[in-house]
């Protein structure tokens, strides 16, 4: 395998890594509950001959920083569902939609229809697009709809505000009872849960995902488990022939310092370090690769201002002063 092929193989395999943790398990459990709620509602409606009003639904909000694994949890659930269940080609119990930036009612309909592979998802006015989206959900017997990048409903342009027209549209979808919804977004989406009383009355207890804390033993161990898991995946996926020892010495503490406990950031640093190791024709990641990854990826992208692999791990007070 040439170096270019090796790097391409690694970058492809990175997207297939699935590292279980308590947050993945919790979100997976909640998705399964939401799906069963939707299924019970759909079956009750089908028993009525699909006539009359459906049972109004609620939504679940999952909020956390970028890189905290929110979207990956949904992808993992859908992948597992497809592997474990025999489904008709046209049946899609769980549908994962990524919202466009600067969302509006028209783009909401388009985004949903695009995920259902409607060839004319861009054609039509907002009302007809949303009607077609509703029909697509019914035909596919969708039991839960996931709307990702929910923070796109907050407009940040000067003079802008919340895309209330879209939240009102989503509220009507819930009232009509098509299926329960799951919203995934960053902390920027939090106002959507509180600034519209009718909207907030329709939410289940939200899941707020915070960066792992090094001061809590259970979360520190979970971060260390992530380091071990990534190391194991590098070998399992044929990227390296031996483990890199990512749990050795102060590597986990340094990586925590760089990532501030956001596992997605830690994974990205490991990925960049992997490429540097391959370029050195090494058979594992070494400290110099991690140091270089922080210098050339994490610091330029404002993930951190401090290279713990080069200058040592900061105290909590020092990290606080840097933020």
C-alpha positions as CSV (number, residue, x, y, z in Angstrom):
1,X,0.0,0.0,0.0
2,X,1.4,3.4,-1.0
3,X,1.5,6.2,1.5
4,X,-1.3,8.0,-0.3
5,X,-3.4,4.8,-0.3
6,X,-2.6,4.3,3.4
7,X,-3.7,7.9,4.3
8,X,-6.9,7.5,2.2
9,X,-7.7,4.2,3.9
10,X,-7.2,5.8,7.3
11,X,-9.4,8.8,6.5
12,X,-12.1,6.5,5.2
13,X,-12.0,4.2,8.2
14,X,-12.1,7.1,10.7
15,X,-15.7,7.7,9.5
16,X,-16.6,4.2,10.4
17,X,-15.3,4.3,14.0
18,X,-18.0,3.7,16.6
19,X,-16.9,4.2,20.2
20,X,-19.5,3.3,22.8
21,X,-19.9,5.4,26.0
22,X,-22.5,6.2,28.5
23,X,-23.9,9.1,26.5
24,X,-24.3,7.0,23.4
25,X,-26.1,4.5,25.5
26,X,-28.4,7.1,27.0
27,X,-29.3,8.8,23.7
28,X,-29.8,5.4,22.0
29,X,-32.2,4.4,24.8
30,X,-34.2,7.7,24.4
31,X,-34.4,7.3,20.6
32,X,-35.7,3.8,21.1
33,X,-38.3,5.1,23.5
34,X,-39.4,7.8,21.1
35,X,-39.6,5.4,18.3
36,X,-41.9,3.1,20.3
37,X,-44.1,6.1,21.2
38,X,-44.4,6.9,17.5
39,X,-45.1,3.3,16.6
40,X,-47.9,3.0,19.2
41,X,-49.4,6.3,17.9
42,X,-49.2,5.2,14.2
43,X,-50.7,1.8,14.9
44,X,-53.6,3.3,16.8
45,X,-54.2,5.6,13.8
46,X,-54.0,2.7,11.3
47,X,-56.6,0.8,13.4
48,X,-58.9,3.7,12.8
49,X,-58.5,3.3,9.1
50,X,-56.1,6.3,9.0
51,X,-59.0,8.7,9.4
52,X,-59.6,11.5,11.9
53,X,-57.1,13.2,14.1
54,X,-53.9,11.6,15.3
55,X,-52.6,11.8,18.8
56,X,-50.6,15.0,19.4
57,X,-46.9,14.4,19.9
58,X,-44.0,16.0,21.8
59,X,-40.3,16.4,21.0
60,X,-37.0,15.5,22.6
61,X,-34.2,18.1,22.5
62,X,-30.5,16.9,22.6
63,X,-28.2,19.9,23.1
64,X,-24.4,20.0,23.4
65,X,-21.2,21.4,21.9
66,X,-20.0,20.5,18.4
67,X,-18.0,17.3,18.6
68,X,-19.9,15.8,21.6
69,X,-21.2,12.9,19.5
70,X,-24.9,13.9,19.2
71,X,-25.3,13.2,15.5
72,X,-23.1,10.1,15.7
73,X,-25.4,8.6,18.3
74,X,-28.3,8.9,15.9
75,X,-26.3,7.5,13.0
76,X,-25.2,4.5,15.2
77,X,-28.8,3.9,16.2
78,X,-30.0,3.9,12.6
79,X,-27.1,1.6,11.5
80,X,-27.8,-0.9,14.2
81,X,-31.5,-0.8,13.5
82,X,-30.9,-1.6,9.8
83,X,-28.5,-4.4,10.7
84,X,-30.8,-6.0,13.3
85,X,-34.3,-5.6,11.7
86,X,-35.8,-6.8,8.4
87,X,-37.4,-3.8,6.9
88,X,-39.2,-3.3,3.6
89,X,-37.2,-1.0,1.2
90,X,-39.9,1.7,1.5
91,X,-40.2,1.6,5.3
92,X,-38.1,4.1,7.3
93,X,-39.0,4.0,11.0
94,X,-36.3,6.6,11.9
95,X,-35.4,9.4,9.6
96,X,-32.4,11.8,10.2
97,X,-32.7,15.2,8.6
98,X,-30.0,17.8,8.6
99,X,-31.5,21.3,8.5
100,X,-30.1,24.0,6.2
101,X,-28.4,27.0,7.6
102,X,-30.7,30.1,8.0
103,X,-33.7,27.7,7.9
104,X,-37.2,28.8,6.9
105,X,-40.5,27.0,6.4
106,X,-39.7,26.3,2.7
107,X,-36.2,24.9,3.4
108,X,-37.7,22.8,6.2
109,X,-40.0,21.0,3.7
110,X,-37.1,20.7,1.2
111,X,-34.7,19.3,3.8
112,X,-37.2,16.6,4.8
113,X,-38.2,15.7,1.2
114,X,-34.5,15.5,0.2
115,X,-33.9,12.9,3.0
116,X,-36.8,10.9,1.6
117,X,-35.1,11.0,-1.8
118,X,-37.9,13.1,-3.5
119,X,-36.4,14.0,-6.9
120,X,-38.3,17.3,-6.9
121,X,-37.6,18.3,-3.3
122,X,-36.7,21.9,-4.4
123,X,-39.9,22.5,-6.3
124,X,-43.0,24.1,-4.8
125,X,-44.1,26.6,-2.3
126,X,-43.6,26.1,1.5
127,X,-47.1,24.8,2.1
128,X,-47.1,22.2,-0.6
129,X,-43.6,21.1,0.3
130,X,-44.6,20.5,3.9
131,X,-47.7,18.6,2.8
132,X,-45.6,16.4,0.6
133,X,-43.1,15.9,3.5
134,X,-46.0,14.8,5.7
135,X,-47.2,12.4,3.0
136,X,-43.7,11.0,2.7
137,X,-43.5,10.4,6.4
138,X,-46.8,8.5,6.3
139,X,-45.9,6.4,3.3
140,X,-42.6,5.4,4.9
141,X,-44.3,4.7,8.2
142,X,-41.9,6.9,10.0
143,X,-42.1,6.6,13.8
144,X,-39.6,9.3,14.8
145,X,-38.1,12.2,12.8
146,X,-34.7,13.6,13.8
147,X,-34.1,17.3,12.9
148,X,-30.3,17.9,13.2
149,X,-28.5,21.2,13.4
150,X,-31.6,22.7,15.1
151,X,-29.6,25.8,16.1
152,X,-29.9,26.9,12.4
153,X,-33.3,28.1,13.4
154,X,-31.5,30.9,15.2
155,X,-30.5,33.7,12.8
156,X,-27.4,35.5,13.8
157,X,-27.3,38.2,11.1
158,X,-27.6,41.8,12.4
159,X,-31.1,42.5,13.4
160,X,-32.1,38.8,13.0
161,X,-33.8,36.7,15.6
162,X,-35.3,33.3,16.0
163,X,-37.0,31.7,13.0
164,X,-40.3,31.6,14.8
165,X,-42.2,30.8,11.6
166,X,-40.3,27.5,11.5
167,X,-40.9,26.7,15.1
168,X,-44.6,27.5,14.7
169,X,-44.6,25.1,11.7
170,X,-42.9,22.4,13.8
171,X,-45.4,23.0,16.6
172,X,-48.3,22.4,14.2
173,X,-46.6,19.2,13.0
174,X,-46.5,18.0,16.7
175,X,-50.2,19.0,17.2
176,X,-51.2,17.0,14.1
177,X,-49.4,14.0,15.5
178,X,-47.4,12.8,12.5
179,X,-44.7,11.4,14.8
180,X,-42.5,12.4,17.7
181,X,-39.6,14.6,16.8
182,X,-36.0,14.7,18.1
183,X,-34.1,18.0,17.8
184,X,-30.3,18.0,17.9
185,X,-28.3,21.2,18.2
186,X,-25.6,23.2,19.9
187,X,-26.0,25.4,22.9
188,X,-27.2,28.2,20.6
189,X,-30.5,26.3,20.2
190,X,-31.3,26.6,23.9
191,X,-33.5,29.8,23.5
192,X,-35.8,27.8,21.2
193,X,-36.8,25.7,24.3
194,X,-37.6,28.7,26.5
195,X,-38.7,31.7,24.4
196,X,-41.9,30.2,23.1
197,X,-44.2,29.0,25.9
198,X,-46.4,26.8,23.7
199,X,-43.3,25.3,22.1
200,X,-41.6,24.6,25.5
201,X,-44.8,22.9,26.8
202,X,-44.3,20.2,24.1
203,X,-40.8,19.1,25.0
204,X,-39.8,16.1,27.0
205,X,-37.0,16.5,29.6
206,X,-34.1,17.7,27.4
207,X,-30.7,16.0,27.3
208,X,-27.9,18.5,27.8
209,X,-24.5,17.0,26.9
210,X,-21.6,18.7,28.5
211,X,-17.9,18.2,28.0
212,X,-16.5,15.4,30.2
213,X,-15.0,16.6,33.5
214,X,-11.5,15.5,34.5
215,X,-12.4,16.2,38.2
216,X,-15.1,13.5,38.2
217,X,-13.6,10.0,38.4
218,X,-16.4,8.4,36.3
219,X,-16.1,11.0,33.5
220,X,-12.3,11.0,33.7
221,X,-12.4,7.2,33.2
222,X,-14.8,7.6,30.3
223,X,-12.4,10.0,28.6
224,X,-9.5,7.5,29.2
225,X,-11.7,4.8,27.7
226,X,-12.2,6.9,24.6
227,X,-8.4,7.1,24.2
228,X,-8.1,3.3,24.6
229,X,-11.0,2.8,22.2
230,X,-9.5,4.9,19.5
231,X,-6.2,3.1,19.9
232,X,-8.0,-0.2,19.5
233,X,-9.9,0.9,16.4
234,X,-6.7,2.0,14.7
235,X,-5.6,-1.6,14.8
236,X,-9.0,-3.3,14.2
237,X,-9.5,-1.2,11.0
238,X,-6.1,-2.1,9.7
239,X,-4.6,1.4,9.9
240,X,-1.7,0.4,12.2
241,X,-0.2,-3.0,13.0
242,X,0.2,-2.3,16.7
243,X,-1.4,-0.1,19.4
244,X,0.0,3.3,20.0
245,X,-0.3,3.4,23.7
246,X,-2.7,6.3,23.9
247,X,-3.3,5.6,27.5
248,X,0.4,5.7,28.4
249,X,1.8,8.3,30.8
250,X,0.3,11.8,30.5
251,X,-1.2,11.3,27.1
252,X,-4.8,11.2,28.3
253,X,-4.3,14.2,30.6
254,X,-2.6,16.2,27.7
255,X,-5.4,15.2,25.3
256,X,-8.0,16.3,27.9
257,X,-6.2,19.7,28.2
258,X,-6.3,20.2,24.5
259,X,-9.9,19.0,24.0
260,X,-11.4,20.4,27.2
261,X,-13.3,17.1,27.5
262,X,-15.0,17.2,24.1
263,X,-14.5,13.7,22.7
264,X,-15.0,14.8,19.1
265,X,-12.1,17.2,19.4
266,X,-9.9,14.5,21.0
267,X,-10.8,12.1,18.1
268,X,-9.9,14.8,15.5
269,X,-6.5,15.4,17.1
270,X,-5.9,11.6,17.1
271,X,-6.9,11.5,13.4
272,X,-4.5,14.3,12.4
273,X,-1.8,12.6,14.4
274,X,-2.4,9.3,12.6
275,X,-1.8,11.0,9.3
276,X,1.4,12.5,10.5
277,X,2.5,9.0,11.8
278,X,1.8,7.5,8.4
279,X,3.8,10.2,6.7
280,X,6.7,9.2,8.9
281,X,6.2,5.6,7.8
282,X,5.6,4.7,11.5
283,X,3.5,1.8,12.6
284,X,1.8,3.7,15.4
285,X,1.1,7.2,16.8
286,X,3.9,8.7,18.8
287,X,4.1,11.8,21.0
288,X,5.7,13.9,18.3
289,X,2.6,13.2,16.1
290,X,0.3,14.4,18.8
291,X,2.4,17.5,19.4
292,X,2.4,18.3,15.7
293,X,-1.4,17.7,15.5
294,X,-2.0,20.2,18.2
295,X,0.3,22.8,16.6
296,X,-1.1,22.3,13.1
297,X,-4.8,21.6,13.7
298,X,-6.1,22.3,17.3
299,X,-4.4,25.7,17.8
300,X,-5.0,27.2,14.3
301,X,-8.7,26.1,14.6
302,X,-9.0,27.7,18.0
303,X,-9.7,24.5,19.8
304,X,-7.1,25.4,22.3
305,X,-4.3,28.0,22.8
306,X,-2.0,25.7,24.7
307,X,-0.1,22.6,23.5
308,X,0.0,20.4,26.5
309,X,2.1,17.8,24.7
310,X,4.9,20.4,24.4
311,X,4.4,22.7,27.5
312,X,2.7,20.4,30.0
313,X,-0.8,20.0,31.4
314,X,-2.3,23.2,32.8
315,X,-4.1,23.5,36.1
316,X,-7.8,24.1,36.2
317,X,-7.1,27.8,37.1
318,X,-4.7,28.2,34.2
319,X,-7.3,26.7,31.8
320,X,-9.9,29.0,33.2
321,X,-7.8,32.1,32.6
322,X,-7.2,31.1,29.0
323,X,-10.9,30.9,28.1
